Amino acid sequence: MKRAFIIFFALTAVNSIMAQSESNDTIMSRELNEVVVKGEKPQIKGKDGIMSVDLPSIVKDKPVSNILEALGYLPGAVNNNGLIGLAGASDVTIILNGELTNMPLQNLYQLLYTTPVDRLKTVEVMYTAPAKYHVNGAVINVVLKTPTPLDGLQGQVRAGYNQGHYGSFGGGLAATYAVRDWTFDLNYGLSRSKTWNHEETFSNHLFEGQRAMIEDDMRRISERWTNTIYGAATYKRLRLTYNGQITSSTKGRSLSDGTLGNFTNNYTYDRPINYHNIAMRYSAPFGLTAGGDYTYYGESRNQSLFQGNDYLLGEFNKQDINRWHIYLDQQHQLGKWQLNYGVEYQRADDTSSQTAYPTYESEGFSGTTSEDVADAYIGLQRSFDWGLSFNMSAKGEYYHNNYQHNWNFIPQLGATYYKTPKSIFQLNLSTIRIYPSYWELRNGSSHINPYSKVLGNPALQPYLNYAGQFSYIFKQKYVATLYVQYADKATVQLPYQSPDELSLIYQTINTNYKRTVGLNLNVPFNVSYIWNATATANIFNQREKADHFHDISFDNKKWIFYGNLSNSFKFTQNCPVSLSIDITYISPSIQGIADLSSIWKMDAGVKWLFGKRRCCEIDLQANDIFNRWSPTMTINRAGQDYSMKVHDMSHNLKLTFIWRFNGFKPKNDSGIDTTRFGTGK
């Protein structure tokens, strides 16, 4: 549990405002009486505050086989071990074909991982999503190709092996089919993963006027089988979608040696972890769209803590969530103006429990927490002949659960000035309310060992994040973005040495604010067809302040630099083999009260296309070759004295084989969000 919170936030604190991109210009030529005319296919187009990116051409020579990996090469985006962020945005939502999936984050990522990059048509980046998408803040809209009856049955089969500390493997099938007014999509993925993590901690704890040094050397092992299913059927204007993920044979174990002795923590699941979502959407010819979906999530986890062979304590966590969501949107074209308005309602019932045995300071809990979110919006969109286009909306939202209720006003603005392809200007202003996970709102606890524990927080409040971005796009490929973010009552979870007992506490709490101001630059360049590269630089000032971090305060601020150079190489213009080398660096940074050391990594890969019409592909990737993408975290303020070093987090070698059938191949021309589900918080 400690790793899930500390390392996640440690590595993604700056990555949510970082950028990484890759460019591969497509050169088209035609001979006209000994004259050769050359032109570059534009990588980026802008309208209404939206950047449309030709991502398939950017990743054409990269060793990527799925959409999740491809998104890391978007201008202004980064893929940090599968976590997608945008420069200048604290949070980003991924949607498919303009539709919000309402899927937990890990399920959405698994779906994108099983969806071939060849299905990708284009990607839209929206720092301010119009209200009609029912998403607040930044959005990446993944637009997939639509099959036609002339295509017949198309698809691909994928198999892969990943060697980290342990080996993991998996495979998948993706297929599309269209007949008359029907279209069908199917994605299935099966994987078996086994992970190993290692962390060293040093806690110089001040208790009763004296310091006690508590050292711990912990190794974590986890393994699971994961089945992911995505199916969609469309008949004219009616679409039915199913997203499912079943995780079975899940178990984990942590082994620690240190000052307090030797401990073993075993985690087992009584049943598979189930996620199921079924959605229906209808678009009427007169601008009306109606839809709804139902989601179920369930898990049951046992934890047993031993010291040597002696049983110390155990906990049983159970969570069952039922969530219903409906919406109604209307769109009118009033001359050159477009008017949008609609309503939305979501109801979630979280039936959870925790039982401790033998009973200790936590008596556990049991019950149902209900959550209601209702909103209504109105939006306007207009394009002017002199180059300005914009979308703006205002939404009123009501939020209620067992502990609190509030009203929110959420305005959004996205504008583009585009007179010639040489210069495009974009301005985005957004407000987003970020909610805690269901489990964090429970009054539960989870012991890592007798010294460290994770506590819930029923008083935890959602927080508002205000963001603004001003982007200049030069020649439809060079991007400069100036941005500012202000998160009012931002949440943080970091270790805290209790003054009342010899105990290290992890609890998500609200701070005063988190503020970030920065400038991000993306500069693609190439040397003929041989070398294509993108240089990314992001420099920003980050400040985090809390008057009440438990019983202390902090005001932490720092200038931070992120740099990336992404390269791809080809020996000849039509060579079936391409190479890639990416180098990334982050200077010392901060997360709440903690300071993080600098980190860097080098990734390399090779992509080989072969077979009839190049229907087969082999990708070989080596990530974090020198194993330097793990920070050291230190806390040395207000009497707190703690440090943690993480080893072997992202170092791995991955081999993937792909076979495409019936013309399912690259040409020149589907989200899941688990952030609020789960008992392992």
Buried (B, 14 or more C-beta within 10 A) or exposed (E): BBBBBBBEBBBBBBBBBBBBBBBBBBEEEEEEEEEEEEEEBBBBBBBBBBBBBBBBBBBBBBBBBBBBBBBBBBBBBBBBBBBBBBBBBBBBBBBBBBBBBBBBBBBBBBBBBBBBBBBBBBBBBBBBBBBBBBBBBBBBBBBBBBBEEEBEBBBBBBEBBBBBBEEBBBBBBBBBBBEEEEBBBBBBBBBEBBBBBBBBBBBBBBBEEEEEEBEBEBBBBBBBBBBBBBBBBBEEEEBBBBBBBBBEEBBBBBBBEBEBEEBBBBBEBEEBBBBBBBBBBBBEEEBEBBBBBBBBBBBBBBBBBBBEEEEBBBBBBBBBBBBEBBBBBBBEEEEEEBBBBBEBBBBBEBBBBBBBEEEEEBEBBEEEBEBEBBBBBBBBBBBEEEBBBBBBBBBEBBBBBEEEEEEBEBBBBBBBBBEEBEBBBBBBBBBBBBBBBBBBBBBBBBBBBBBBBBBBBBEBBBBBBBBBBBBEBBBBBBBBBBBBBBBBBBBBBBBBBBBEEBBBBBBBBBBBBBBBBBBBBBBBEBEEBEEBBBBBBBBBEBBBBBEEBBEBBBEBEBEBBBBBBBBBBBEEEEBBBBBBBBBBBBBBBBBBBBBBBBBBBBBBBBBBBEEEEEBBBBBBBBBBBEBBBBBBBBBEBEEBBBBBBBBBBBBBBBBBBBBBEBEBBBEEEBBBBBEBBBBBB
